Amino acid sequence: NFKRTQDEYGGKWAMAKYIEAVETEDTNVRQEIIDKISKYNQEDLAATWAVFQWLKKQIGQ
């Protein structure tokens, strides 16, 4: 079973955070935001892979 580690996530969240990162002049804050977006993207790929593996089991492959 796949479980996300972040409390906030989603496509809209990622886009809003990206805008926040672009608009901030604080490089530390920018990097923190980019790291969170990257973590979200990594987890999104892992979640998609988990669904794919589950589907394969359902059809017996």
MDTraj code that builds the backbone (N, CA, C; nanometers):
import mdtraj as md
import numpy as np

residues = "ASN PHE LYS ARG THR GLN ASP GLU TYR GLY GLY LYS TRP ALA MET ALA LYS TYR ILE GLU ALA VAL GLU THR GLU ASP THR ASN VAL ARG GLN GLU ILE ILE ASP LYS ILE SER LYS TYR ASN GLN GLU ASP LEU ALA ALA THR TRP ALA VAL PHE GLN TRP LEU LYS LYS GLN ILE GLY GLN".split()
xyz = np.array([
    [0.0830, -0.1200, 0.0000],
    [0.0000, 0.0000, 0.0000],
    [0.0866, 0.1251, 0.0000],
    [0.0421, 0.2227, -0.0743],
    [0.1159, 0.3483, -0.0833],
    [0.0585, 0.4486, 0.0155],
    [0.1478, 0.5217, 0.0809],
    [0.1029, 0.6256, 0.1734],
    [0.1890, 0.7497, 0.1529],
    [0.1232, 0.8631, 0.1377],
    [0.1951, 0.9900, 0.1216],
    [0.2515, 1.0351, 0.2557],
    [0.3615, 1.1092, 0.2495],
    [0.4252, 1.1575, 0.3721],
    [0.3952, 1.3043, 0.3999],
    [0.3433, 1.3753, 0.2998],
    [0.3145, 1.5173, 0.3175],
    [0.1660, 1.5377, 0.3455],
    [0.1363, 1.6351, 0.4307],
    [-0.0034, 1.6654, 0.4622],
    [-0.0728, 1.7379, 0.3474],
    [0.0025, 1.8239, 0.2779],
    [-0.0539, 1.8994, 0.1671],
    [0.0077, 1.8500, 0.0368],
    [-0.0757, 1.8313, -0.0643],
    [-0.0269, 1.7882, -0.1946],
    [-0.1380, 1.8036, -0.2970],
    [-0.1047, 1.7841, -0.4203],
    [-0.2003, 1.7925, -0.5304],
    [-0.1495, 1.8858, -0.6386],
    [-0.2061, 1.8722, -0.7564],
    [-0.1634, 1.9533, -0.8686],
    [-0.1812, 2.1021, -0.8458],
    [-0.2968, 2.1404, -0.7939],
    [-0.3216, 2.2829, -0.7670],
    [-0.2276, 2.3337, -0.6588],
    [-0.2058, 2.2523, -0.5575],
    [-0.1130, 2.2894, -0.4499],
    [0.0259, 2.3122, -0.5073],
    [0.0721, 2.2207, -0.5924],
    [0.2059, 2.2313, -0.6503],
    [0.2193, 2.3566, -0.7363],
    [0.1160, 2.3876, -0.8142],
    [0.1218, 2.5076, -0.8977],
    [0.1250, 2.6340, -0.8123],
    [0.0434, 2.6371, -0.7067],
    [0.0419, 2.7538, -0.6175],
    [0.1764, 2.7697, -0.5478],
    [0.2341, 2.6591, -0.5043],
    [0.3647, 2.6647, -0.4381],
    [0.4739, 2.7083, -0.5349],
    [0.4649, 2.6638, -0.6608],
    [0.5632, 2.7044, -0.7605],
    [0.5587, 2.8557, -0.7807],
    [0.4389, 2.9100, -0.7909],
    [0.4243, 3.0556, -0.8047],
    [0.4844, 3.1257, -0.6840],
    [0.4567, 3.0716, -0.5659],
    [0.5142, 3.1275, -0.4429],
    [0.6670, 3.1243, -0.4485],
    [0.7230, 3.0150, -0.4962],
    [0.8691, 3.0023, -0.5052],
    [0.9276, 3.1027, -0.6035],
    [0.8616, 3.1193, -0.7161],
    [0.9103, 3.2128, -0.8176],
    [0.9050, 3.3567, -0.7668],
    [0.8018, 3.3880, -0.6903],
    [0.7815, 3.5259, -0.6462],
    [0.8647, 3.5654, -0.5246],
    [0.9110, 3.4684, -0.4469],
    [0.9884, 3.5034, -0.3280],
    [1.1312, 3.5413, -0.3657],
    [1.1845, 3.6352, -0.2919],
    [1.3242, 3.6741, -0.3127],
    [1.4176, 3.6011, -0.2165],
    [1.3594, 3.5311, -0.1201],
    [1.4369, 3.4570, -0.0208],
    [1.4779, 3.3220, -0.0804],
    [1.6053, 3.3070, -0.1082],
    [1.6516, 3.1841, -0.1733],
    [1.6335, 3.0603, -0.0862],
    [1.6408, 3.0766, 0.0456],
    [1.6195, 2.9620, 0.1351],
    [1.4746, 2.9157, 0.1299],
    [1.3825, 3.0109, 0.1340],
    [1.2398, 2.9778, 0.1253],
    [1.2106, 2.9144, -0.0103],
    [1.2684, 2.9716, -0.1159],
    [1.2482, 2.9176, -0.2505],
    [1.2919, 2.7711, -0.2562],
    [1.4090, 2.7417, -0.2015],
    [1.4594, 2.6045, -0.2055],
    [1.3722, 2.5100, -0.1239],
    [1.3233, 2.5552, -0.0084],
    [1.2335, 2.4725, 0.0731],
    [1.1074, 2.4376, -0.0052],
    [1.0524, 2.5360, -0.0744],
    [0.9310, 2.5129, -0.1530],
    [0.9591, 2.4154, -0.2670],
    [1.0680, 2.4372, -0.3384],
    [1.1037, 2.3488, -0.4498],
    [1.1259, 2.2060, -0.3998],
    [1.1870, 2.1915, -0.2834],
    [1.2076, 2.0581, -0.2255],
    [1.0742, 1.9899, -0.1960],
    [0.9771, 2.0662, -0.1444],
    [0.8444, 2.0093, -0.1160],
    [0.7736, 1.9688, -0.2446],
    [0.7848, 2.0528, -0.3474],
    [0.7239, 2.0191, -0.4763],
    [0.7890, 1.8934, -0.5332],
    [0.9195, 1.8843, -0.5233],
    [0.9917, 1.7670, -0.5723],
    [0.9474, 1.6411, -0.4985],
    [0.9326, 1.6512, -0.3678],
    [0.8861, 1.5376, -0.2870],
    [0.7462, 1.4955, -0.3311],
    [0.6593, 1.5938, -0.3540],
    [0.5241, 1.5647, -0.4025],
    [0.5304, 1.4901, -0.5356],
    [0.6139, 1.5381, -0.6281],
    [0.6259, 1.4742, -0.7590],
    [0.6783, 1.3315, -0.7471],
    [0.7765, 1.3102, -0.6600],
    [0.8298, 1.1755, -0.6393],
    [0.7213, 1.0830, -0.5851],
    [0.6439, 1.1329, -0.4888],
    [0.5374, 1.0516, -0.4309],
    [0.4258, 1.0268, -0.5314],
    [0.3999, 1.1238, -0.6177],
    [0.2974, 1.1071, -0.7195],
    [0.3363, 0.9955, -0.8166],
    [0.4627, 0.9924, -0.8544],
    [0.5105, 0.8840, -0.9409],
    [0.5006, 0.7489, -0.8704],
    [0.5376, 0.7455, -0.7438],
    [0.5296, 0.6205, -0.6674],
    [0.3844, 0.5749, -0.6532],
    [0.2928, 0.6686, -0.6335],
    [0.1511, 0.6344, -0.6220],
    [0.0985, 0.5787, -0.7537],
    [0.1374, 0.6407, -0.8630],
    [0.0958, 0.5926, -0.9948],
    [0.1498, 0.4521, -1.0198],
    [0.2743, 0.4288, -0.9821],
    [0.3348, 0.2962, -0.9976],
    [0.2603, 0.1927, -0.9127],
    [0.2226, 0.2298, -0.7921],
    [0.1494, 0.1378, -0.7049],
    [0.0148, 0.1006, -0.7666],
    [-0.0537, 0.1969, -0.8249],
    [-0.1810, 0.1688, -0.8916],
    [-0.1585, 0.0770, -1.0114],
    [-0.0552, 0.1034, -1.0884],
    [-0.0222, 0.0194, -1.2039],
    [0.0035, -0.1247, -1.1609],
    [0.0816, -0.1425, -1.0555],
    [0.1112, -0.2771, -1.0056],
    [-0.0157, -0.3467, -0.9575],
    [-0.1033, -0.2735, -0.8910],
    [-0.2300, -0.3291, -0.8446],
    [-0.3146, -0.3736, -0.9635],
    [-0.3219, -0.2881, -1.0662],
    [-0.3998, -0.3234, -1.1851],
    [-0.3452, -0.4484, -1.2530],
    [-0.2138, -0.4595, -1.2602],
    [-0.1535, -0.5789, -1.3200],
    [-0.1952, -0.7045, -1.2441],
    [-0.1993, -0.6968, -1.1126],
    [-0.2409, -0.8123, -1.0321],
    [-0.3866, -0.8476, -1.0591],
    [-0.4692, -0.7463, -1.0806],
    [-0.6114, -0.7700, -1.1029],
    [-0.6369, -0.8462, -1.2326],
    [-0.5503, -0.8246, -1.3319],
    [-0.5693, -0.8945, -1.4594],
    [-0.4779, -1.0163, -1.4721],
    [-0.4061, -1.0468, -1.3649],
    [-0.3254, -1.1676, -1.3609],
    [-0.1942, -1.1616, -1.4357],
    [-0.1343, -1.0463, -1.4424],
    [-0.0039, -1.0355, -1.5099],
    [0.1057, -1.0095, -1.4115],
])
top = md.Topology()
chain = top.add_chain()
for i, resn in enumerate(residues, 1):
    res = top.add_residue(resn, chain, resSeq=i)
    for name in ("N", "CA", "C"):
        top.add_atom(name, md.element.get_by_symbol(name[0]), res)
traj = md.Trajectory(xyz[None], top)
